[in-house]
Amino acid sequence: MGRYGDSLQMLTECSELQRRVLGPRDPGYAVTLNNVGICMEHRGNYEGALSKFLECQEITAEALGEDCPEYATTLMNAGMCRLRLGQSNEACEKLKRCLDVRRGLFGASHPYFASTLCSLGLCLEALGLFSEGIAAHK
């Protein structure tokens, strides 16, 4: 098991430094925010993690656009975090958007597309949409 407490402290310090040096709208800062969110998620702090993922998503969209791999990753992370929080409708919206972006970037036979499709299937199943969830897994 990882030492997420130590990691979170170091990542938080790093993000504060990057915010000061690079600025709050820099894509490098956004990547670190994403990593802070992942660490928080591993520690069970889903609300805190979601906040970081959404901030990262906003910065990434602004700096790099909404049709890039980095933006798709923020959608995936926010979607899965929302699913863990029981926010299945919102999670499915994020995952569907991620699926569209990844289809456009990589095509429907790429592993990133497949993993997003699998996650969307889990989300649909959580909503009780079993036939749609099963179809997404095929």
VENNOR-V912923 format. One record per pair of residues at least 12 apart in sequence whose ideal C-beta (glycine too) atoms are under 8 Angstrom apart, sorted by the first residue. I is the first residue (numbers start at 1). GAP is how many residues later the second one is. D is the distance in whole Angstrom. If there is no record, write none. Layout:
i:I gap:GAP d:D
i:I gap:GAP d:D
//
This chain:
i:2 gap:40 d:7
i:4 gap:35 d:5
i:4 gap:38 d:5
i:4 gap:39 d:5
i:5 gap:38 d:7
i:7 gap:32 d:5
i:8 gap:28 d:7
i:8 gap:31 d:5
i:8 gap:32 d:7
i:8 gap:35 d:7
i:11 gap:21 d:6
i:11 gap:24 d:5
i:11 gap:25 d:5
i:11 gap:28 d:6
i:12 gap:24 d:6
i:14 gap:18 d:6
i:15 gap:14 d:7
i:15 gap:17 d:4
i:15 gap:18 d:6
i:15 gap:21 d:6
i:18 gap:14 d:5
i:24 gap:35 d:8
i:25 gap:34 d:6
i:25 gap:37 d:6
i:25 gap:38 d:6
i:26 gap:33 d:7
i:26 gap:37 d:7
i:27 gap:32 d:7
i:27 gap:33 d:6
i:27 gap:36 d:5
i:27 gap:37 d:6
i:27 gap:43 d:7
i:29 gap:30 d:7
i:30 gap:25 d:8
i:30 gap:26 d:5
i:30 gap:29 d:4
i:30 gap:30 d:5
i:30 gap:33 d:7
i:30 gap:40 d:8
i:30 gap:44 d:8
i:31 gap:25 d:8
i:31 gap:39 d:7
i:33 gap:19 d:5
i:33 gap:20 d:8
i:33 gap:22 d:6
i:33 gap:23 d:4
i:33 gap:26 d:7
i:34 gap:18 d:7
i:34 gap:19 d:7
i:34 gap:22 d:4
i:34 gap:39 d:7
i:34 gap:40 d:7
i:34 gap:43 d:6
i:36 gap:16 d:5
i:37 gap:12 d:4
i:37 gap:13 d:7
i:37 gap:14 d:8
i:37 gap:15 d:3
i:37 gap:16 d:5
i:37 gap:19 d:7
i:37 gap:40 d:6
i:37 gap:44 d:7
i:38 gap:39 d:7
i:40 gap:12 d:6
i:41 gap:36 d:8
i:41 gap:40 d:6
i:41 gap:43 d:7
i:46 gap:35 d:6
i:46 gap:38 d:5
i:46 gap:39 d:5
i:47 gap:38 d:7
i:49 gap:32 d:5
i:50 gap:28 d:6
i:50 gap:31 d:5
i:50 gap:32 d:7
i:50 gap:35 d:7
i:53 gap:21 d:6
i:53 gap:24 d:5
i:53 gap:25 d:4
i:53 gap:28 d:6
i:54 gap:24 d:6
i:56 gap:18 d:5
i:56 gap:21 d:8
i:57 gap:14 d:7
i:57 gap:17 d:4
i:57 gap:18 d:7
i:57 gap:21 d:6
i:60 gap:14 d:5
i:66 gap:35 d:7
i:67 gap:34 d:6
i:67 gap:37 d:6
i:67 gap:38 d:7
i:68 gap:33 d:8
i:68 gap:37 d:8
i:69 gap:33 d:8
i:69 gap:36 d:6
i:69 gap:43 d:8
i:71 gap:30 d:6
i:72 gap:26 d:5
i:72 gap:29 d:4
i:72 gap:30 d:5
i:72 gap:33 d:7
i:72 gap:40 d:7
i:72 gap:44 d:8
i:75 gap:19 d:5
i:75 gap:20 d:7
i:75 gap:22 d:5
i:75 gap:23 d:4
i:75 gap:26 d:7
i:76 gap:18 d:7
i:76 gap:19 d:7
i:76 gap:22 d:5
i:76 gap:40 d:6
i:76 gap:43 d:7
i:78 gap:16 d:5
i:79 gap:12 d:5
i:79 gap:13 d:8
i:79 gap:14 d:8
i:79 gap:15 d:3
i:79 gap:16 d:4
i:79 gap:19 d:6
i:79 gap:40 d:7
i:79 gap:44 d:7
i:80 gap:15 d:8
i:80 gap:39 d:6
i:82 gap:12 d:6
i:83 gap:36 d:8
i:83 gap:39 d:7
i:83 gap:40 d:6
i:83 gap:43 d:6
i:88 gap:35 d:6
i:88 gap:38 d:5
i:88 gap:39 d:5
i:89 gap:38 d:7
i:91 gap:32 d:5
i:91 gap:35 d:8
i:92 gap:28 d:7
i:92 gap:31 d:5
i:92 gap:32 d:6
i:92 gap:35 d:7
i:95 gap:21 d:6
i:95 gap:24 d:6
i:95 gap:25 d:4
i:95 gap:28 d:5
i:96 gap:24 d:6
i:98 gap:18 d:5
i:99 gap:14 d:7
i:99 gap:17 d:5
i:99 gap:18 d:6
i:99 gap:21 d:6
i:102 gap:14 d:5
i:117 gap:19 d:5
i:117 gap:20 d:7
i:118 gap:18 d:7
i:118 gap:19 d:6
i:120 gap:16 d:5
i:121 gap:12 d:5
i:121 gap:13 d:7
i:121 gap:14 d:8
i:121 gap:15 d:4
i:121 gap:16 d:4
i:124 gap:12 d:6
//
